[in-house]
Structure formats: structure tokens, C-alpha cells
Amino acid sequence: MKRKFWTDFFWLLVFAFVGTLIMVLAIIPISALTHGTLMLHLIQWGQTLLIMLLPAILWTIIYKKERVSEVMHTRKASWKVVALIVVLMIVSLPALDALATACESLPLPEPLATWANNNAEAQQMAVDTMLGLSGVGGWFELIMLMCVGTALGEEWMFRGALLRCFKGYNKHWAAVLVGFLFSLIHLEAYGFIPRWLLGTGFVYLVYWTGSIWPSVIAHAINNLWALIEMKEAPKMLEHFGAVWVCVSVVLMVLVLWVIYRESQQRAVVSLGVGADDRIDANRES
């Protein structure tokens, strides 16, 4: 059963590669007609739809021959859990920003540091171009692209299809490895550790709640904050000191515990088993 991971993973990569090829072939003729902000938005939509979302769905239907609702854990989450997710992402902002800031000052080997700095500058230029839209319509498109679309595509690919590849493996190792691969594909050296932790945490939200929607919502809120910070006021949380960061960590742990206990109680009431047992049972079925 465990050896099947490489076969599942290989075919998931194949579907993603085909999506990438389609995107590239579509962009070549379009690039002659547009440029700048619009071009970057089209590329981002192409990545979300053709490299993340659609390959995950087609891999599930064509290769795995399973129901999308089961692989992607699309069962409805309770409104209480959704509200707790919103609170979680808000109270965690100082801690996450402090971690990101600390990682930016980590010493790296010279070749890696040079690549990381050049890559960061190139990505910042691309982001500045993408954020060129203004007005209500511009904000709406940016939110749909960078928050809703990106969160949905990446969660269905990583916390849906990729997580399904780890069926039969230890769920904690699966969470860590899915988080690692999620961070790796973003190609950001200084943001690698924070994104790894986030990606791993999103897996546990799926484990505990039995639904992918809490991780999608958490991902979208995280991206929304990043969008606001980049577009309106860079480093908005720099004025928060160590005390606020410590408070943020404590509140984050407390809210996570409440989410876990709420999910456990709902699982016991609905199925007669714990949330952890439920997700394991789903994987073995």
C-alpha cells in the first residue's frame, strides 16, 4: 500500500505537467496581445486553474476513479468552526509576521543567499505589477485571484490530491511532508519555514474537521492579509513588540485547541468516533 505513493504521486505530476503545457501554449499567443498587469493576472489564473485545481480534479476522477467529494473532503464545515478559523487567523497575525521577519534575517550560504535575494527582487517586481489595479473593481479582482482562487486551487491540490497520495502512511509525517512540498513549490528561501508551518497546519485542520473548507478559508484570510499589507501598508505589524507576539502565540494555541475539541465533539455526536479516527477511517476506505 505504501509503495503505491510513488505511482499516485507520479500521475499527479503528470496531470499537473499537462496543465502546465496547456497554460504555456495558451499564453504564447495571448502574450502578443497583452502585457504588464493583465498578462501577470492571466498567468496567475492559469496556474491556479490549469496547474492546481483542474489537475487535482482530473487526477481524482480519471486516475483514482474516486469521488471528488471524498478525496477533496468537501463535506460542509460547521459555522462555529468557520468562525473559529477566522478568529485563529486574526490572532495569529503578529506571531506569523514576527516569524516571517525573523526568517528574513537568517544567514544563508552565499550562493543560496544570492539566489534568494535575486528571486525575491524579481517576485517583488511581479507583485508590484500585479497590484497595479485600483478601485473597487481592481480590489475585487485581486481578492478573487490572490485570495479565493489561489486558496481554492492550492488546497485542493495539496490538502486534497497530494494528501490522498499518502494514504496508509503515518498521518503526522504526511502532514509534515505535504507542508514541505507546499512550501517548496513557492521557491522562496526566506519564506520557506513560515509557509512550511502554515502548510502543515492546514493539513491538521483537514484532519480535525474532516473538511477542506476550513483550510481554504484560513489560506484565503492569510493571503488577504498579505495582499492588504503589500498594497496598502507594508510591515503593518512592525510596531507590535515581543509582548504582542507572545500573546498572539498563546491565543493561537488556545483557539487551535478549541477547534480540535469542537471537531472531536462533533465527530463523536455524528459518527461515534473521534475526528482523528474519522479521517483515518476515510483514508482506509
C-alpha positions in Angstrom: 0.0 0.0 0.0 2.8 2.4 0.9 4.7 1.7 -2.4 1.6 3.0 -4.2 2.5 6.5 -3.1 5.1 6.9 -5.9 2.6 5.8 -8.5 -0.1 8.1 -7.3 2.4 11.0 -6.9 3.8 10.4 -10.4 0.4 10.5 -12.1 -0.5 13.6 -10.1 2.7 15.3 -11.5 1.7 14.1 -15.0 -1.7 15.8 -14.8 0.0 19.0 -13.4 2.6 18.9 -16.2 -0.2 18.6 -18.9 -1.9 21.5 -17.3 1.3 23.5 -17.3 1.9 22.7 -21.0 -1.7 23.8 -21.9 -1.1 27.0 -20.0 2.2 27.8 -21.8 0.7 27.1 -25.2 -2.3 29.3 -24.4 -0.1 32.1 -23.1 2.2 32.3 -26.1 -0.4 33.7 -28.5 -2.1 35.8 -25.8 1.2 37.4 -24.8 1.3 39.1 -28.2 -2.0 40.8 -27.4 -1.4 42.0 -23.8 1.3 42.7 -21.3 2.0 44.0 -17.8 -0.6 43.7 -15.1 -3.2 41.9 -17.3 -0.6 39.4 -18.5 0.6 38.5 -15.0 -3.0 38.1 -13.9 -3.7 35.7 -16.8 -0.6 33.7 -15.8 -1.7 33.5 -12.2 -5.2 32.4 -13.2 -3.6 29.8 -15.5 -1.5 28.5 -12.6 -4.5 28.3 -10.3 -6.9 26.6 -12.7 -4.6 24.6 -15.0 -1.8 23.6 -12.7 -3.6 23.2 -9.4 -7.4 22.9 -9.4 -8.1 21.1 -12.7 -5.3 18.5 -12.5 -6.3 17.7 -8.9 -9.9 17.1 -10.0 -9.0 15.1 -13.2 -6.4 13.0 -11.3 -9.2 12.1 -8.8 -11.8 11.2 -11.5 -9.7 9.7 -14.3 -6.8 8.1 -12.5 -8.1 7.3 -9.0 -11.7 6.8 -10.2 -12.9 8.1 -6.9 -15.5 10.7 -5.9 -14.1 14.3 -5.8 -16.1 14.9 -2.6 -14.3 12.2 -0.8 -10.7 12.9 -1.9 -11.1 16.7 -1.5 -13.1 16.4 1.8 -15.7 18.8 0.5 -18.2 18.0 3.3 -19.7 21.0 5.0 -18.0 22.6 8.0 -20.0 24.0 10.9 -20.4 27.7 11.2 -18.8 27.6 14.6 -15.6 26.0 13.2 -15.6 28.6 10.4 -15.9 31.4 12.9 -13.1 29.9 15.0 -10.9 29.7 11.9 -11.4 33.4 11.2 -10.5 34.2 14.9 -7.5 31.9 14.6 -6.1 33.7 11.6 -6.6 37.1 13.1 -5.0 36.4 16.4 -2.0 34.6 14.7 -1.1 37.6 12.6 1.5 39.1 14.9 3.2 35.7 15.5 3.3 34.8 11.8 4.6 38.2 10.8 7.3 38.0 13.6 8.3 34.6 12.3 8.5 35.8 8.7 10.6 38.8 9.8 13.0 36.6 11.8 13.4 34.3 8.8 14.3 37.2 6.5 17.4 37.7 8.6 18.6 34.1 8.7 22.1 33.6 7.4 22.3 31.5 4.2 25.2 30.1 2.2 26.4 32.7 -0.3 25.2 31.0 -3.5 21.7 30.4 -1.9 21.6 33.9 -0.4 22.4 35.5 -3.8 19.7 33.4 -5.5 17.2 34.1 -2.7 17.8 37.9 -2.9 17.6 38.0 -6.7 14.5 35.8 -6.7 12.9 38.0 -4.0 13.5 41.1 -6.1 12.1 39.5 -9.2 9.0 38.3 -7.3 8.5 41.7 -5.7 8.6 43.4 -9.1 6.0 40.9 -10.4 3.8 41.5 -7.3 4.1 45.3 -7.6 2.9 45.0 -11.2 0.1 42.7 -10.3 -1.1 45.1 -7.6 -1.4 47.9 -10.1 -5.2 47.6 -10.3 -7.1 50.2 -8.3 -10.7 51.0 -7.4 -13.5 48.6 -6.3 -13.2 46.5 -9.4 -9.5 46.2 -9.0 -9.7 45.1 -5.4 -12.4 42.6 -6.3 -10.3 41.0 -9.0 -7.2 40.9 -6.8 -9.2 39.3 -3.9 -10.7 36.7 -6.3 -7.3 35.9 -7.8 -4.9 36.1 -4.9 -7.1 35.0 -2.1 -10.1 33.0 -3.2 -8.8 31.4 -6.4 -5.3 30.7 -5.1 -6.5 29.3 -1.8 -9.0 27.0 -3.5 -6.5 25.7 -6.1 -3.7 25.1 -3.7 -5.8 23.5 -1.1 -7.5 21.1 -3.5 -4.1 20.2 -4.9 -2.1 19.8 -1.7 -4.6 19.2 1.1 -6.8 17.2 -1.3 -5.0 15.3 -4.0 -1.4 15.2 -2.6 -2.6 14.3 0.8 -4.6 11.4 -0.7 -1.3 10.1 -2.1 -0.2 9.5 1.5 -3.0 7.1 2.2 -1.7 4.3 4.5 1.2 6.5 5.8 1.6 8.0 9.3 -0.7 11.0 9.2 1.7 13.2 11.1 4.5 12.5 8.7 2.1 13.1 5.9 1.2 16.5 7.3 4.8 17.5 7.6 5.7 16.3 4.0 2.6 17.9 2.4 3.6 21.2 4.2 7.2 20.8 3.0 6.2 20.3 -0.6 3.7 23.1 -0.4 6.4 25.5 0.7 8.9 24.1 -1.7 6.9 24.9 -4.9 6.8 28.6 -3.9 10.6 28.9 -4.4 11.0 31.4 -1.6 14.1 30.7 0.6 13.3 33.3 3.3 9.6 32.4 3.4 10.2 28.7 3.4 9.8 28.0 7.1 6.7 30.1 7.8 5.0 28.6 4.7 6.0 25.1 5.7 4.4 25.6 9.1 1.3 27.0 7.6 1.0 24.2 5.1 1.4 21.6 7.8 -1.2 23.4 10.0 -3.7 23.4 7.1 -3.4 19.6 6.9 -4.3 19.3 10.6 -7.4 21.5 10.0 -8.5 18.9 7.4 -7.7 16.1 9.8 -9.6 17.6 12.7 -12.6 18.9 10.9 -12.9 16.3 8.2 -13.4 19.1 5.7 -11.2 21.1 3.4 -13.2 24.3 3.7 -11.6 25.4 7.0 -8.1 25.2 5.4 -9.4 27.0 2.3 -10.8 29.8 4.5 -7.6 30.0 6.6 -5.5 30.1 3.4 -7.7 32.9 1.9 -7.5 35.0 5.0 -3.8 34.6 5.2 -3.5 35.7 1.6 -5.9 38.6 2.1 -3.8 40.0 4.9 -0.6 39.6 2.8 -2.5 41.5 0.0 -3.6 44.3 2.2 -0.1 44.6 3.7 1.6 44.7 0.3 -0.8 47.1 -1.3 -1.7 49.5 1.5 0.9 49.5 4.3 3.9 47.2 4.1 5.0 45.8 7.5 1.8 46.9 9.3 2.6 44.8 12.3 6.2 46.1 13.0 5.0 48.3 15.8 3.9 45.2 17.8 6.6 44.1 20.3 7.5 40.9 21.9 4.6 41.0 24.3 2.1 41.1 21.5 3.8 38.3 19.7 3.7 36.2 22.9 0.0 37.0 23.4 -0.6 36.0 19.7 1.1 32.6 20.2 -0.9 31.9 23.4 -4.2 32.9 21.7 -3.3 30.9 18.6 -2.7 27.7 20.7 -5.9 28.2 22.6 -8.0 28.7 19.5 -6.4 25.6 17.9 -7.3 23.6 21.0 -10.9 24.8 20.8 -11.1 23.9 17.1 -9.8 20.5 17.9 -12.1 19.9 20.8 -15.1 21.2 18.8 -14.3 18.9 15.9 -13.8 15.9 18.3 -17.2 16.5 19.9 -19.0 16.9 16.6 -17.4 13.6 15.3 -18.5 11.8 18.4 -22.0 13.0 18.1 -22.3 12.3 14.4 -20.3 9.2 13.9 -19.5 7.9 17.4 -15.7 8.2 16.8 -13.0 10.9 17.3 -12.1 13.3 14.5 -8.7 11.7 14.1 -10.2 8.3 13.9 -12.7 9.5 11.3 -10.1 10.9 8.9 -8.1 7.6 9.3 -11.2 5.6 8.6 -11.9 7.6 5.5 -8.3 7.0 4.2 -8.6 3.3 4.7 -11.9 3.1 2.9 
